[in-house]
Each structure stands twice: as structure tokens, then as C-alpha cells.
Amino acid sequence: MVAKLSKSRVMMSILIPLEFLNVIPDLYETEEIFDPICYIKLFTPDSNWTWYVIEYSKQDSKTCFGFVQGFECELEYFTLDELESIRGSLGLPIERDLSFKPTLLSKIKRG
């Protein structure tokens, strides 16, 4: 089954577990929600960047919308292809925080 999936789709199964695919809202589904839920936390283990996934595209299976903490903290779009190519200062790839539980965006912003 994995052989039939595109590279982005395979990466999604690593960064975003299959059990979350039906739970994470599609793109634009939460735009009217004041305090959406962040479902997945991705981070660079050797840097200070973090991506919280709020939505992902069920059409292209790679575009996500979420809260990004980096040079600034902001809501933005990013792709799994983009995240796959990123390496921190020690060359480590992005990882998923396995202990992260879905959390309201307001709680994450408060720290």
C-alpha cells in the first residue's frame, strides 16, 4: 500500500498519523471558529521552530494551515513538502511531538 502513495502522502503518514487524517478539519473549515483546535505539534529538535496543525487539505494531502512559532508567531499556510525539506542547525529533520494532545489555540498562545 505504501508503494502506491506519493512522496508527500508517505511523509504525511510520518508527520501526521493516519488516525488524525479524519479528525483534522479540511482547509477553511475552521475560518469562522474563534478559538480552533491545534491537532498536531511539529518541531525542529535542534532549533526553536514549531508548527501546530489546525487544518490540512484533504484534496492535495500536503497543504496545512496552522500556528507557527519561529521568528514571529503567526497563523499561516505551509506544506508537508516544505517541512520535509527543513533541517535545523544540526541537520535534524522535523519531528512530531508524540506527547502533544489536541489543544485550543488560545492555550498555546498563552504558553
C-alpha positions in Angstrom: 0.0 0.0 0.0 2.8 2.5 0.8 4.3 1.9 -2.6 1.2 3.4 -4.3 1.3 6.6 -2.2 3.1 9.7 -3.4 6.2 11.0 -1.5 4.1 13.7 0.2 1.5 11.1 1.2 4.2 8.9 2.7 5.6 11.9 4.6 2.1 12.7 5.9 1.9 9.3 7.4 5.2 10.1 9.3 4.4 13.6 10.3 0.6 13.3 10.6 -0.5 9.9 11.7 -3.3 8.3 9.7 -5.6 8.2 12.7 -5.6 12.0 12.6 -6.5 12.4 9.0 -10.2 12.1 9.5 -10.1 14.3 12.7 -8.2 17.3 11.4 -10.6 19.7 9.6 -10.2 20.4 5.9 -8.8 23.7 4.8 -11.1 26.7 5.5 -13.4 24.6 7.8 -12.3 26.5 10.9 -12.2 30.0 9.5 -15.3 31.0 11.4 -14.2 29.5 14.6 -12.7 32.0 17.1 -10.6 29.5 19.0 -9.7 26.5 16.8 -8.1 23.3 18.0 -4.4 22.6 17.2 -4.3 18.8 16.5 -0.6 18.1 15.8 2.6 19.7 17.1 5.7 19.5 14.8 9.0 21.0 15.8 12.7 21.2 14.9 14.6 19.4 17.7 17.7 21.5 17.2 16.1 24.9 16.6 13.2 26.9 18.0 10.6 26.5 15.3 7.2 24.9 16.0 4.2 24.2 13.7 0.8 23.5 15.1 -1.6 22.0 12.5 -5.2 23.3 12.7 -6.3 22.2 9.1 -5.0 20.2 6.2 -6.0 19.9 2.6 -7.9 16.6 2.0 -7.5 17.4 -1.7 -3.7 17.6 -2.1 -2.8 15.9 1.2 0.1 18.3 1.8 -1.1 21.8 2.4 -1.7 22.7 6.1 -2.9 25.8 8.0 -1.8 26.4 11.5 0.0 28.4 14.1 3.8 28.8 13.5 6.2 29.9 16.2 9.5 30.9 14.7 11.0 34.4 14.2 7.4 35.5 14.9 4.2 33.8 16.0 1.5 33.8 13.3 -1.2 31.8 11.6 -0.1 30.7 8.1 -0.2 28.1 5.4 2.7 25.6 5.0 3.2 22.3 3.1 4.4 18.9 4.3 6.9 19.1 1.3 8.3 22.3 2.8 8.5 20.8 6.3 10.2 17.7 4.9 13.0 19.8 3.4 13.7 21.8 6.6 16.7 20.9 8.7 17.8 22.6 12.0 21.3 23.8 12.8 22.5 20.2 13.4 20.8 18.8 10.3 17.9 17.1 12.2 14.5 16.8 10.4 11.2 18.0 11.8 9.6 15.7 14.4 6.1 15.2 15.7 5.7 15.8 19.5 4.3 12.4 20.5 3.1 13.6 23.9 1.1 16.5 22.4 -2.7 16.4 22.8 -5.1 18.5 20.7 -5.2 21.9 22.4 -7.1 25.1 21.9 -5.1 27.7 20.0 -5.7 30.3 22.8 -4.0 28.0 25.3 -0.9 27.5 23.0 -0.7 31.3 22.5 -0.7 31.9 26.3 2.2 29.5 26.6 
